[in-house]
């Protein structure tokens, strides 16, 4: 089974040998991939809806992994006991839902050693939540697939807690420190989009448009600050 770029990057953040619960498993592709990577790990595939869980069951059976992957109908962590797994995966859902899942069952959340998260929205809110709860993001990745950009992260309890800047919350401290090439592509695209919006708002000249233009200019300032880490990258290599 070949994973999509997004799912492959998420699975790649999981520590080898770790027992895993995949929350919102959908088709069960990540647990299947992890089971094949390491025959010794314990894997639990969970979903709140019976339909996706049944699809996951069909895929698990077709891959001959029914004895390796346990499937559970579960709303978030509701069917997971504290200490059952080392790592949880929550990928492909909104940032607000990710936070809700982590907050809803604090005993389970406290017992998990690593969190592999791929929010589809509000990622800065997820980063801020992790910082507030005393978690450290130890690794981030970002991929582009079919014209969409997907950032993701691995977080652990405690570790080195450093306050995040606004730009780091928006775009990811680890991605910025590593000058991640996909983040650069994303930032350049976002700069072009906002520059075009700003021109149209200035041309409109209405009070509402001019008010919105100030917000767009603030967003452009944040993008420029993030792009500054790539300042010594040649223009031809940056796509500018």
N, C-alpha and C positions, 0 to 999 in steps of 0.2 A: 504493500500500500504506500503510495506517494502522497505526502501531505502538501497542502498549499503552502506558499511562502509564509503566510501569516501563521498558520498552525505549526509549521516546522520551526519557526523562530520561537514561538511560545514553548513548544516541547523542548527546544534546545536550552532553555533556561532552567529546566528541571535538573537538580543534582542527581547524578547517576547513583543508583542504589536506594533512592528515597522511595518510601511508600507514598502513594499519591491518591487524593480524591479530586476528580475533575467535576467541578460544579457547573451545571448547565452543559452537559457533555454532548448534547445533540446527537450526532451520528456515532459518537464513541471513537473518533479517529485518533485522538491524542492518546487515550489509554492503550489502544491497540498498538500504536507506534512505540510507546514506552515499554509495553510488554515484550515486543520483539527486540528492543534494544537491550533489555536486561531481564533474563528469564527468572530472576530471583525476587523481583519486587512485588509488593502487594499493591493492587490497583482497584479503586472503586470509581465507577462511572455513575454520576447522579444527575437527575433532571427533574424539574418540577412538573413536567407534562408527560403523560403516558405515551403519547405518539412518538416523540423523539427517543424516549427510552426504549421503545420497542424496535425502532430502527437501529439503535445502538446494539440491542441484543442480537438482531439478525446479523449485523456485521461481525460481532464478537464470535458468534457461532460459525459463520462462514470462514473465519480465520483460525478456527480451532482453538480459541482462547477462553472457552467458557469456564475452565478450571482456574484461570488466572485473573479474570476481571469480574468483579462482583458488581451487579447493577442494582441501584436503589432509586425508588421514587422519593424525591426529597425536595422540599422548598428550602433552598440554600443549604445550611448546615443541619437542618432539623433531623435528618436521619443519620447524622454522624456523631459519634461519641468522642468526648475529649481524649486525646492521646492515641486515637486510632491510626492517624497518618502523620507523616513527617511534613508533607507538602500539600497545599491545596492550589488548584488552578481555577481561576475565574476569568474566562476569556470570552470576548464577543458580546458583552452586555454593557449597558450604560454605566457610567461612573457612579451615578447615584445608587444604582442597584448593587454595585460592588460594595459600596460603603454600607448599605443596608444589610447585606449578607454578613459582613464582618462584624457589624454591631449587634445583630439579632441573637447570636449565641456566644456570649463572651467567653464562656469556659472552653468552648471548642477553639475559638480564635486564639486564646492565650496558650493553648496546648500545641498549636501548629508551629513548626520551626521556620518554615519558608512559605512565602506567598508569591505565586507567579500570577500576575494580573495583567490583563490586556483590555482596559476599558475602551469602549467605542466612542465615548464622549466624556466631557468634564474631567479630563485626565489631570489637569492642574488641581482640581478639587480632591482627587484621590491622593495625589502626592502630598497635599497639605494635610489631609486626614492621617496619612501614615506618619508624617512628622509629628503631628499633634499627639498621636497615640504611642510615640516612642519607638517607632520602627525606622529602620534604615534601608534605603534602596541601595542594594549592593551591585546591581547590574541593570542596565537598560538596553533595549534593542529597538530598532525601527526598520520596517520594510515597506516597500511600495509594491502594491499588487493591483493590477487592473485600474490604475489611475488613482488609487486611494492609498493613504499613508496610515500605517498602523504602528504606534509606539506601544511598548510593553515593558514590564519591569519585574525584577525579583527583589523581594523585601524580606528582612529578618527582624526579629525583636531586638531591641537595644542596639548594640554596636555604637559606632561613632555618630552622635547626633549633632549635626551642624545646621544652623538656620538656613533656610532656602531663600534666595532672592525671588522677586516676582518673575524674572525671566527664567530662572531655573525651574520654578513651579510650572510655567507654561510649556517649556521645551525639554526639560530633563537635564539635571546636573551631569549625570554620567555621559549622556549623549554629547553635551557641550564640551565636557572635558576631553572626551576622546575625538572631538571634531568629527562626529559620525557623518559619513557622506550622504546618507539618505536624509538625515535631518537637514543638511545644507540644501538639498534639492527641494525639500518641503518649504524651508524658509524663503528660498528664492521665488518659489511659486506664490507663496502667501504675500510676499512683497509686491510682486507684479499685480496680483488681484487687488490689493488695497490701494496701490498707486492709481490704478484705473478707476476704482470707486471714488477716490479722493478727487480726481479730475472731474468726474461727472457731478459730484456734489458741489464743487466750486463753480462749475458752469451753471448749475441750477440756481444757485444764489439765494434760495429761499431761507427764511430763518431756521426752519427745521433741517434743511440740508446742511447749512453752515454749522448747526449744533452737532449733527452727526459727523461732519468733517473733523471736528475736534477729537471725537472718539477714534476715528480712523487714524488720525495723525498720531495719537497715543499708541495705537496698535503698531503703527509703522516704527515708532521709536523703539518699542520692545523687540521687534523683528531685527532692526538695525543693530541693537545691542547684542542680540544673539549671533548675528552674522559676523560681528566683529572678531569672534574667536577664529574665524576662517580668513582673517585679513591677509595672511601671508600665503594663501593658496592662490596659484596663478588663475587669472580670470578665465582662461580657456578651460582650465580644469574644473572650475566652479560652475560653468554653464551660464555665466553672466553675459 
